[in-house]
Amino acid sequence: MSDAKDGGDYNRDMSKTAIATKLAPAAIGPYSQGVRVGGLVFTAGQIALDPATQQVVAPGITEQTTQVMENLKAILEAAGSSLARVVKATVFLKDFNDFAAMNTVYGAYLAPQGVVAPARSTVEVSRLPKDVLVEIELIAEV
């Protein structure tokens, strides 16, 4: 019998499915774009990479947040979910002065009229991959 500390029994009864789509940037390490477990999908943090080129799209927070949301939308749709089914978001900002501009784009995607906005945490961080301005990860119902 495996010891709980080594993780041997942790995944035994869990049905975990990797989510992958060419409409979002490819995973460049040992992680999945998203993982579906039961009735939930968890996305990896997404930054403003163009899925076709794997390059950062633009220097501005509005453009970067828009690309991040498009990447997240593609992953959720590949998992059989949608932005309207997001229950939790975590936002990482390089500069909290960008909050209002990020929030405008975020709200258009995740809290349009008639949709219950997800719970959210937003934190300022010292650095993000490829020196982008924003990274967002989501948890959604399937």
Order of alpha helices (4+ residues) and beta strands (2+ residues): beta-beta-beta-alpha-beta-alpha-beta-beta
